[in-house]
Amino acid sequence: MFLASDPKSAPEGFRQFLTLGLMWLAVNFLVAGLFFTDGFTALLQAWQLPEYSHGPLIPILSGLLFLRQLKEYPLRAGHIDDRWVGVVVIIMAVVLGSLGKLSKIPEIVAYAMILWVGGILLISFGWKTGKHFWPPVLHLVYMLPLPDTFYYKMSTTLQLVSSELGVWILRLLAVPVFLEGNIIDFGVLKLHVAEACSGLRYLFPILSFSYIFAVLYRGPMWHKAVLLISAAPIAILMNSLRIAVAGVLAQRYGTDWLEGFTHFFEGWVIFIACILMLLLLSWIMLRLQHDPMRLTEVLDLETEGLGIQAMRLRLIQPSRALITSAAIVGAAVVTFHQLPDRNQIGVDRSNFTTFPRDIGNWRQLSPHKRLDQVTEKTLAADDYHNVLLESPDQPTVGLFMAWYEDQSSGGVHSPEICLPGAGWEIAWLERTNIASSVGTSEDFNINRAIVQKGEIRMMVFYWFEQKGRRVAWDFAAKMWLIADGVRTGRTDGGLVRLTTIIDKTETEANAEARLMDVLKLLQIEVPKFMPK
């Protein structure tokens, strides 16, 4: 075969053509660019958000790390026969990218790009050399947006942690303060710790910096581990300090001071302070060694010869593996180009404005109540219904339903995330299958919880509606979303939540029976608004 790995075995007419390895590498990048377009577009959109604004720097830094490591591994003479592991990785990247394209979740396509980069390095340099380049490839993870479910869970958790630490610092400063969820109450004013105050916009860049710092650090391995692990606590601590300082300013000078202060303080000041703390930590660890070393002695900051290493890319030889990878990705591009249009499929459903005022013996106490502007924007639902239901001699039941026509770029937010942010503390939560209780043969999984705010206790039922499935776990709902997107092109879905206050004179069983009564009646109506 004239496509043999050794160009000398090819016919004379193709010999010079096949030695142009750089050209075949460029072909691989071209077809990959066409296949991963959705993922790259998703990155460009994510990089416009404050949390991911550092993203464009990540590929540049990864490239510099790669060139530095390339200096440590000389050219391999002779025939390289261990390239096919890279082809396997390329196939994995194409499969993952295809799932993202079919399910219309571009973030998955972006994740697949990193696999492709690792595969192309293994093909270009062979397994024995290419396997050593995993640090710069892994570093590319820091340019990716988190999946929405992970993002909201992490953001909410960091908000709560930062709020609690910020209030603790304020109390150390003898500032009287009370914390209710993410709301810091000074008595005369209340300061809301918003999503932007979660610390994610510092956490991601600091994690990236600590990763590069650990790679360049030539001290003991446990030093590297400490530097990596400590990055997140340092970022959270500094964010809490920022919240505490903002609280002091708000109390003394009013909230008008916060806007200008916040824009200045939450940027470079926090970032530089976190870096200085990482440097201080590494200096302390070095000083505690039996043979103390200077920080400049253990940081490999040598940049000489990177240009020469970049020129080594011209020496990449063509191979069957390199040509095969281009053919695989190219075939995937052609296949998706020929697929019929899979735009979001319209769903025949009724609008929540037509939801009946009476269901069984329960009646709407008031018309649909709109959420405040901030909550409505965060919810980002295409349609929602928020009412109180009453029944004779029964406490009221809150009914909330949200519908999303397309969840590929967002979707349902779990009450497990939203309720704590509103000041409710989750006393207990369990996922349970109530199919036997509602008389259905299909699984009916719900979340059942008790939340409390001060002396007020409330029982909550909620579940995710996913094409006729009742799913309790939000991660499972996302998996079904991907599966439905691949199989049918539909990415719609919704959330149903029932709440009721537990009166001091009643038991939890009474409240649960009340919610169960409404839940059973809802099964007649919900399919009209959240269809299979």
BELHU-V924337 format. One record per run of one state. SS is the DSSP state (hx for helix, st for strand, lp for the rest). FROM is the first residue (numbers start at 1). TO is the last residue. Records with the same first field share a line. If there is no record, write none. Layout:
SS=FROM-TO  FROM-TO
This chain:
lp=1-6  10-11  19-20  36-36  47-49  53-54  71-83  104-105  126-126  144-147  173-177  181-182  186-189  193-194  198-199  218-220  254-255  288-294  300-305  316-319  339-351  355-357  360-361  365-372  380-382  392-393  405-414  422-424  434-434  439-443  454-455  467-468  472-473  489-492  502-507  530-532
hx=7-9  12-18  21-35  37-46  50-52  55-70  84-103  106-125  127-143  148-172  195-197  200-216  221-253  256-287  295-298  306-315  320-338  352-354  373-379  415-421  435-438  474-488  508-529
st=178-180  183-185  190-192  217-217  299-299  358-359  362-364  383-391  394-404  425-433  444-453  456-466  469-471  493-501
